[in-house]
Amino acid sequence: TGLGVDTTLVYRGQEILSRFDMDLRRSLHETMEKKGIKILCPAVSEWVRKTPEGRLDVLLSSGQTLTVDQVMLAIGRIPNTENMGLEGVGIELGKTGAIVVDRYSRTNLDNIWAIGDVTHRVQLTPVAIHEAMCFIETAFKGNPTAPDHDTIPTAVFSQPEIGTVGLSEDDAVKRFPDVEIYRASFRPMRHTLSGRDEKMLMKLVVDGASRKVLGAHILGPDAGEMAQLLGIPLKAGLTKDDFDRTMAVHPTAAEELVTMYKPTYRVKNGERV
């Protein structure tokens, strides 16, 4: 769309980006549509046929037909373990072809280990690197170390960016009886000066009992950079009080993370109050 191409996104779920916080999903959806991207959900492509003019007709599950020049189909991925002879040596595989491993990345054969995407745990390059370092500690240094796949910072390099770490509001509400939500939406200074109407969203999800910060979610410029840094205090189990005691760097967008002193709302036993 930014290059002048008429773009339509067809998504099979009720809202784009499943497994992310709903506030981020809705805000990104709205911003993308403001940029001119058409978003159709829930829908999937039933078939694609070439027209006599050389274009493509795409029939959607909704009954709508799109006539387009190009179609890109993103259907996910599975472990690339075919034709490696794994079955021949007796390696246990999961139903998607993933190599089954224990918490220390050991397969069912004592002398074979597996790390990275082929194990179908978390398919991210930094996670594979972390698993490799844990493997070295376990196999060569006599220090059994299991990869920690909890609270992994994640970024989506959309426009605007998403940065997130920890639990979404929906996931936190399922696990904790008292959840505090701190939420701020504003125009970052760079957009104020340029005249752009794009807003930034910041959100903290906090356990009301322990005050532990369970999740941090950002939509806006440099959100990925912020998510990397937020991964440290969330991994360390710091509390909202620790955030509140931290001085803000002004003027920055990130200062909002340490200046949201009062909860926007609370969710007690699944009910918003």
C-alpha positions as CSV (number, residue, x, y, z in Angstrom):
1,T,0.0,0.0,0.0
2,G,2.8,2.4,0.8
3,L,4.1,1.9,-2.7
4,G,0.7,2.6,-4.3
5,V,-0.5,-0.9,-4.6
6,D,-4.1,-1.7,-3.8
7,T,-3.8,-4.3,-1.1
8,T,-6.3,-6.6,0.6
9,L,-5.6,-8.8,3.6
10,V,-7.8,-11.9,4.0
11,Y,-7.6,-13.4,7.5
12,R,-9.3,-16.6,8.7
13,G,-9.9,-15.4,12.3
14,Q,-12.3,-13.0,13.8
15,E,-9.4,-10.4,14.2
16,I,-5.9,-10.2,12.8
17,L,-2.8,-11.5,14.8
18,S,-4.2,-14.2,17.0
19,R,-2.4,-14.8,20.3
20,F,-1.6,-11.1,20.7
21,D,-3.4,-8.7,23.1
22,M,-6.8,-7.7,21.7
23,D,-6.1,-4.0,22.1
24,L,-3.1,-4.3,19.9
25,R,-4.9,-6.3,17.3
26,R,-7.8,-3.9,17.1
27,S,-5.6,-0.8,17.0
28,L,-3.4,-2.2,14.3
29,H,-6.4,-3.3,12.3
30,E,-7.8,0.3,12.5
31,T,-4.5,1.9,11.6
32,M,-3.9,-0.4,8.6
33,E,-7.3,0.4,7.3
34,K,-6.6,4.1,7.7
35,K,-3.5,3.6,5.5
36,G,-5.7,2.1,2.8
37,I,-5.4,-1.6,3.4
38,K,-8.6,-3.5,3.0
39,I,-9.0,-6.2,5.7
40,L,-11.5,-9.1,5.3
41,C,-12.1,-11.4,8.3
42,P,-13.1,-14.0,9.0
43,A,-12.5,-15.5,5.5
44,V,-10.2,-17.8,3.6
45,S,-9.5,-18.4,-0.1
46,E,-11.5,-21.3,-1.5
47,W,-9.8,-21.3,-5.0
48,V,-7.8,-19.1,-7.3
49,R,-8.3,-19.1,-11.1
50,K,-6.6,-17.2,-13.9
51,T,-8.8,-15.0,-16.0
52,P,-8.5,-14.7,-19.8
53,E,-6.9,-11.2,-19.2
54,G,-4.1,-12.8,-17.1
55,R,-5.4,-11.6,-13.8
56,L,-6.5,-13.8,-10.9
57,D,-10.0,-14.4,-9.5
58,V,-10.0,-15.4,-5.8
59,L,-13.2,-16.9,-4.3
60,L,-13.5,-16.3,-0.6
61,S,-15.4,-18.4,1.9
62,S,-17.7,-15.4,2.4
63,G,-18.8,-15.8,-1.2
64,Q,-17.0,-12.6,-2.3
65,T,-14.7,-12.8,-5.4
66,L,-11.6,-10.6,-5.6
67,T,-9.9,-9.9,-9.0
68,V,-6.3,-9.2,-8.4
69,D,-2.9,-9.3,-10.1
70,Q,-1.0,-11.3,-7.4
71,V,-1.9,-13.6,-4.6
72,M,0.4,-14.3,-1.6
73,L,-0.7,-17.2,0.6
74,A,0.7,-17.5,4.1
75,I,-0.3,-20.8,5.6
76,G,2.3,-21.2,8.3
77,R,5.1,-23.8,8.4
78,I,6.0,-27.2,9.6
79,P,9.4,-28.7,10.7
80,N,11.7,-29.5,7.7
81,T,12.6,-33.0,8.7
82,E,11.6,-35.1,5.6
83,N,14.3,-37.1,3.8
84,M,16.8,-37.0,6.6
85,G,16.6,-40.6,7.5
86,L,15.3,-39.9,11.0
87,E,12.8,-42.7,10.9
88,G,15.5,-45.2,9.9
89,V,17.5,-44.5,13.1
90,G,14.4,-44.6,15.3
91,I,14.1,-40.9,16.1
92,E,10.6,-40.2,17.6
93,L,8.7,-37.6,15.5
94,G,5.5,-35.7,16.4
95,K,2.5,-35.6,14.1
96,T,3.7,-32.5,12.2
97,G,7.2,-34.0,11.7
98,A,8.7,-32.3,14.7
99,I,11.5,-34.0,16.5
100,V,10.3,-34.9,20.0
101,V,12.7,-33.8,22.7
102,D,12.7,-33.5,26.5
103,R,13.2,-30.2,28.4
104,Y,17.0,-30.5,27.8
105,S,16.6,-30.9,24.0
106,R,17.4,-34.7,24.1
107,T,15.7,-37.0,21.7
108,N,14.7,-40.6,22.5
109,L,18.2,-41.7,21.4
110,D,21.0,-40.9,23.9
111,N,23.5,-39.6,21.4
112,I,21.2,-37.4,19.4
113,W,19.9,-33.9,20.4
114,A,17.8,-31.4,18.5
115,I,17.3,-27.7,18.8
116,G,15.6,-24.9,16.8
117,D,12.6,-25.0,14.6
118,V,12.7,-28.7,13.9
119,T,11.6,-29.3,17.5
120,H,8.5,-27.1,16.9
121,R,8.7,-25.4,20.3
122,V,9.1,-21.7,19.6
123,Q,10.1,-20.9,16.0
124,L,12.3,-17.8,16.5
125,T,16.0,-17.4,15.7
126,P,16.9,-16.0,19.2
127,V,15.2,-19.0,20.8
128,A,17.2,-21.4,18.7
129,I,20.4,-19.6,19.7
130,H,19.4,-19.8,23.4
131,E,18.6,-23.5,23.0
132,A,22.1,-24.0,21.5
133,M,23.8,-22.3,24.5
134,C,21.8,-24.5,26.9
135,F,22.8,-27.6,24.9
136,I,26.5,-26.6,25.2
137,E,26.1,-26.2,29.0
138,T,24.3,-29.5,29.3
139,A,26.3,-31.7,26.9
140,F,29.8,-30.3,27.2
141,K,30.1,-28.5,30.5
142,G,28.3,-30.8,32.9
143,N,25.8,-28.1,33.8
144,P,22.3,-29.4,32.8
145,T,20.4,-26.3,31.6
146,A,16.9,-26.4,30.2
147,P,15.9,-23.6,27.8
148,D,13.4,-21.2,29.3
149,H,10.6,-20.6,26.9
150,D,8.6,-18.4,29.2
151,T,8.1,-14.6,28.8
152,I,9.7,-14.2,25.4
153,P,9.7,-10.7,24.0
154,T,8.2,-10.5,20.5
155,A,7.9,-7.9,17.8
156,V,5.8,-7.6,14.7
157,F,7.3,-5.3,12.2
158,S,4.1,-4.0,10.8
159,Q,3.4,-0.3,10.2
160,P,3.1,0.7,13.0
161,E,5.2,-1.8,14.9
162,I,4.1,-4.1,17.7
163,G,6.2,-5.0,20.7
164,T,4.9,-7.4,23.3
165,V,6.2,-9.5,26.2
166,G,4.3,-11.6,28.8
167,L,0.6,-12.3,29.1
168,S,-2.2,-10.6,27.2
169,E,-5.1,-9.2,29.1
170,D,-7.3,-12.2,28.1
171,D,-4.7,-14.7,29.2
172,A,-4.1,-12.9,32.5
173,V,-7.8,-12.8,33.3
174,K,-8.0,-16.6,32.9
175,R,-5.1,-17.2,35.3
176,F,-5.5,-14.4,38.0
177,P,-8.7,-13.4,39.9
178,D,-7.7,-9.7,40.1
179,V,-6.0,-8.0,37.2
180,E,-5.2,-4.3,36.8
181,I,-5.0,-2.8,33.3
182,Y,-2.9,0.4,32.7
183,R,-3.6,1.8,29.2
184,A,-2.5,4.9,27.4
185,S,-3.2,6.0,23.8
186,F,-1.6,9.2,22.5
187,R,0.1,10.7,19.5
188,P,3.9,10.4,19.8
189,M,5.8,13.6,19.5
190,R,7.3,12.6,16.1
191,H,3.8,12.4,14.7
192,T,2.7,15.6,16.3
193,L,5.5,17.4,14.6
194,S,5.0,15.7,11.2
195,G,1.2,16.2,11.3
196,R,0.4,12.5,11.1
197,D,-2.7,11.3,12.9
198,E,-1.2,7.9,13.9
199,K,-1.6,7.1,17.6
200,M,0.6,5.0,19.9
201,L,-0.8,2.5,22.4
202,M,0.9,1.3,25.6
203,K,-0.6,-1.2,28.0
204,L,0.6,-2.9,31.2
205,V,-1.2,-6.0,32.6
206,V,-0.7,-6.3,36.4
207,D,-1.6,-9.0,39.0
208,G,-3.7,-7.0,41.5
209,A,-2.7,-9.2,44.4
210,S,1.1,-9.4,44.0
211,R,1.5,-6.2,41.9
212,K,3.7,-8.2,39.5
213,V,3.7,-7.0,35.9
214,L,2.4,-9.9,33.9
215,G,2.4,-8.3,30.4
216,A,3.5,-5.2,28.5
217,H,2.2,-4.4,25.1
218,I,3.1,-1.5,22.7
219,L,1.9,-0.4,19.3
220,G,3.9,2.4,17.7
221,P,7.3,3.6,16.5
222,D,10.2,1.5,17.9
223,A,7.9,-0.9,19.7
224,G,10.2,-3.8,19.0
225,E,13.1,-2.0,20.7
226,M,11.0,-1.3,23.8
227,A,9.8,-4.9,24.0
228,Q,13.4,-6.1,24.1
229,L,14.2,-3.9,27.1
230,L,10.8,-4.6,28.8
231,G,11.7,-8.3,28.6
232,I,14.3,-7.8,31.3
233,P,12.0,-6.5,34.1
234,L,9.2,-8.9,33.2
235,K,11.6,-11.8,33.2
236,A,13.0,-10.6,36.6
237,G,9.4,-10.6,38.0
238,L,9.4,-6.9,38.9
239,T,6.3,-5.2,40.2
240,K,4.3,-2.2,39.1
241,D,5.7,-0.4,42.2
242,D,9.2,-1.0,40.7
243,F,8.0,0.6,37.4
244,D,6.5,3.5,39.4
245,R,9.8,4.1,41.2
246,T,11.7,4.4,38.0
247,M,12.4,7.9,36.7
248,A,11.1,8.8,33.3
249,V,13.3,9.9,30.4
250,H,11.6,13.0,29.0
251,P,10.6,13.6,26.3
252,T,10.2,10.0,25.1
253,A,7.3,7.8,24.2
254,A,8.7,5.1,26.5
255,E,8.3,7.4,29.6
256,E,4.6,6.5,29.5
257,L,5.5,3.0,30.8
258,V,6.7,4.5,34.1
259,T,4.1,7.3,34.5
260,M,0.8,5.3,34.3
261,Y,0.2,5.5,38.1
262,K,-3.5,4.6,38.2
263,P,-5.2,1.6,36.6
264,T,-7.5,2.4,33.7
265,Y,-9.7,-0.4,34.9
266,R,-9.6,-3.7,36.8
267,V,-10.9,-7.2,36.0
268,K,-12.1,-9.2,39.0
269,N,-13.1,-12.8,38.5
270,G,-13.6,-12.2,34.8
271,E,-15.8,-9.0,35.3
272,R,-14.5,-5.6,34.3
273,V,-14.9,-3.0,37.1
